[in-house]
Amino acid sequence: MSHNNLKSLYVDELRDLYSSEQQLIKALPKMAKAANSNELRKGFQEHLEQTLQHATRLEQILTALGEPVKGKKCKGMAGIVAEGGKMMSEDFDGALMDAALISAAQRVEHYEIAAYGAVHAYAELMGESEAASLLQQTLEEEKQTDQKLTKLSEQINSEAFDSGSEAKEEETRPRHKTAKAGSAN
């Protein structure tokens, strides 16, 4: 697509975000299923509901602009989702899997925060106040999700560290031979 003005870039970025949200709608249930922490699982399920709303908002904005909702696949999000999928296929247990899932989820959130920040700025500059309001709402929700993940990671990362430390201690603990009953040692 040839971009000769800000509006064409704006529309292209909106479509890119729509593709991102569609990819997340497919990925979040898998992440929820892989989560060990009930709180993390619940967080992924809640964010899925928000993500559905984010996609609906983008549809509203594109429709109001008289633009088709379809667009090219967001390769950036595809890469982030693929990395998250790779993490889920690793042999991580318990809190370590949850720590990996949070890491993957925060990559998603940071990508979305950057993208929504840009399109929000475009909408404001072009006087698209209703779209700017919808985009600001989504941007704030993405930031809140990132903050929730950060808070949750404090506990989960600590649990992952502790479980890893216990395993390491067990591996490095000297093994003592037990004396046989009746032997002189």
C-alpha positions as CSV (number, residue, x, y, z in Angstrom):
1,M,0.0,0.0,0.0
2,S,1.4,3.4,-1.0
3,H,1.2,5.9,1.9
4,N,0.9,9.5,0.6
5,N,-0.7,11.0,3.8
6,L,-1.2,10.4,7.5
7,K,-4.7,9.0,7.0
8,S,-3.5,6.2,4.8
9,L,-0.8,5.3,7.3
10,Y,-3.4,5.5,10.1
11,V,-5.8,3.1,8.3
12,D,-3.0,0.7,7.6
13,E,-1.9,0.7,11.3
14,L,-5.5,0.2,12.4
15,R,-5.7,-2.8,10.2
16,D,-2.4,-4.1,11.5
17,L,-3.7,-3.7,15.0
18,Y,-6.9,-5.5,14.1
19,S,-4.8,-8.4,12.8
20,S,-2.9,-8.4,16.1
21,E,-6.0,-8.6,18.1
22,Q,-7.4,-11.5,16.0
23,Q,-4.1,-13.4,16.6
24,L,-4.4,-12.8,20.3
25,I,-8.0,-14.0,20.4
26,K,-6.6,-17.3,19.2
27,A,-3.5,-17.3,21.5
28,L,-5.0,-16.3,24.8
29,P,-7.0,-19.4,25.4
30,K,-3.9,-21.5,24.8
31,M,-2.0,-19.3,27.3
32,A,-4.8,-19.7,29.9
33,K,-4.7,-23.4,29.5
34,A,-0.9,-23.6,29.9
35,A,-1.0,-21.4,33.1
36,N,-0.6,-23.1,36.5
37,S,-1.5,-20.2,38.6
38,N,-5.3,-19.7,38.9
39,E,-4.8,-16.0,39.1
40,L,-2.7,-15.9,35.9
41,R,-5.2,-18.2,34.1
42,K,-8.1,-15.9,35.2
43,G,-6.0,-12.9,34.0
44,F,-5.6,-14.4,30.6
45,Q,-9.3,-15.2,30.4
46,E,-10.2,-11.6,31.4
47,H,-7.8,-10.2,28.9
48,L,-9.4,-12.3,26.2
49,E,-12.7,-10.6,26.9
50,Q,-11.0,-7.2,26.7
51,T,-9.3,-8.3,23.5
52,L,-12.6,-9.1,21.9
53,Q,-13.7,-5.5,22.8
54,H,-10.5,-4.1,21.4
55,A,-11.2,-5.8,18.1
56,T,-14.8,-4.5,18.1
57,R,-13.5,-0.9,18.7
58,L,-11.2,-1.2,15.8
59,E,-14.0,-2.5,13.6
60,Q,-16.1,0.6,14.7
61,I,-13.3,3.0,13.8
62,L,-12.6,1.5,10.4
63,T,-16.3,1.3,9.6
64,A,-16.7,5.0,10.6
65,L,-13.8,5.8,8.2
66,G,-15.6,3.9,5.4
67,E,-12.7,1.5,5.3
68,P,-12.9,-2.3,5.1
69,V,-11.9,-4.1,8.3
70,K,-9.6,-6.6,6.6
71,G,-6.0,-6.1,6.1
72,K,-2.6,-7.7,6.0
73,K,-1.4,-10.1,8.7
74,C,0.6,-8.3,11.4
75,K,4.0,-10.0,11.2
76,G,5.2,-8.4,14.4
77,M,2.5,-9.9,16.5
78,A,2.8,-13.2,14.6
79,G,6.5,-13.3,15.7
80,I,5.6,-12.5,19.3
81,V,2.8,-15.1,19.4
82,A,5.2,-17.7,17.8
83,E,7.8,-17.0,20.5
84,G,5.1,-17.4,23.1
85,G,4.0,-20.7,21.5
86,K,7.6,-21.9,21.6
87,M,7.8,-21.1,25.3
88,M,4.7,-23.1,26.0
89,S,6.2,-26.1,24.3
90,E,9.2,-26.0,26.5
91,D,9.5,-28.4,29.4
92,F,8.8,-25.8,32.1
93,D,7.0,-26.9,35.2
94,G,4.7,-24.9,37.6
95,A,5.8,-21.4,38.4
96,L,8.6,-21.5,35.8
97,M,6.0,-22.0,33.1
98,D,3.9,-19.2,34.5
99,A,7.0,-16.9,34.6
100,A,7.6,-17.7,30.9
101,L,4.0,-17.0,30.1
102,I,4.1,-13.6,31.8
103,S,7.3,-12.8,29.9
104,A,5.5,-13.6,26.6
105,A,2.4,-11.7,27.6
106,Q,4.3,-8.6,28.5
107,R,6.0,-8.6,25.1
108,V,2.5,-8.6,23.6
109,E,1.4,-5.8,25.9
110,H,4.4,-3.6,25.1
111,Y,4.0,-4.1,21.4
112,E,0.3,-3.1,21.7
113,I,1.0,-0.1,23.9
114,A,3.4,1.2,21.3
115,A,1.0,0.6,18.4
116,Y,-2.1,2.0,20.2
117,G,-0.1,5.0,21.3
118,A,0.9,5.8,17.7
119,V,-2.6,5.4,16.2
120,H,-4.1,7.4,19.1
121,A,-1.7,10.3,18.3
122,Y,-2.7,10.1,14.6
123,A,-6.4,10.2,15.5
124,E,-6.0,13.2,17.7
125,L,-3.9,15.1,15.1
126,M,-6.5,14.4,12.4
127,G,-9.4,15.5,14.6
128,E,-10.9,12.0,14.9
129,S,-12.1,12.6,18.4
130,E,-14.4,9.6,18.7
131,A,-11.7,7.3,17.4
132,A,-9.1,8.9,19.7
133,S,-11.3,8.3,22.7
134,L,-11.8,4.6,21.8
135,L,-8.1,4.2,21.1
136,Q,-7.2,5.9,24.4
137,Q,-9.6,3.5,26.3
138,T,-7.8,0.5,24.7
139,L,-4.4,2.0,25.4
140,E,-5.2,2.4,29.1
141,E,-6.5,-1.2,29.3
142,E,-3.3,-2.5,27.7
143,K,-1.2,-0.5,30.2
144,Q,-3.4,-1.8,33.1
145,T,-2.9,-5.4,31.9
146,D,0.9,-4.8,31.7
147,Q,0.8,-3.5,35.3
148,K,-1.2,-6.5,36.5
149,L,1.3,-8.8,34.8
150,T,4.2,-7.0,36.5
151,K,2.6,-7.3,39.9
152,L,1.7,-11.0,39.4
153,S,5.3,-11.7,38.2
154,E,6.7,-10.5,41.5
155,Q,5.2,-13.5,43.2
156,I,5.5,-16.0,40.4
157,N,9.1,-15.2,39.5
158,S,10.0,-15.6,43.2
159,E,8.2,-19.0,43.3
160,A,10.0,-20.0,40.1
161,F,13.4,-19.0,41.6
162,D,12.7,-20.8,44.8
163,S,11.7,-24.0,43.0
164,G,14.8,-23.8,40.9
165,S,17.0,-23.2,43.9
166,E,15.6,-26.2,45.7
167,A,16.2,-28.4,42.7
168,K,19.8,-27.0,42.4
169,E,20.4,-27.7,46.1
170,E,19.2,-31.2,45.7
171,E,21.6,-31.7,42.7
172,T,24.6,-30.3,44.5
173,R,24.0,-31.8,48.0
174,P,26.7,-34.4,48.8
175,R,25.4,-37.9,49.1
176,H,26.6,-39.7,52.2
177,K,26.9,-43.4,52.3
178,T,25.1,-44.9,55.2
179,A,27.0,-47.2,57.5
180,K,25.8,-50.8,57.5
181,A,24.5,-52.0,60.8
182,G,27.2,-53.7,62.8
183,S,30.1,-52.4,60.7
184,A,32.9,-50.5,62.4
185,N,33.3,-46.9,61.0
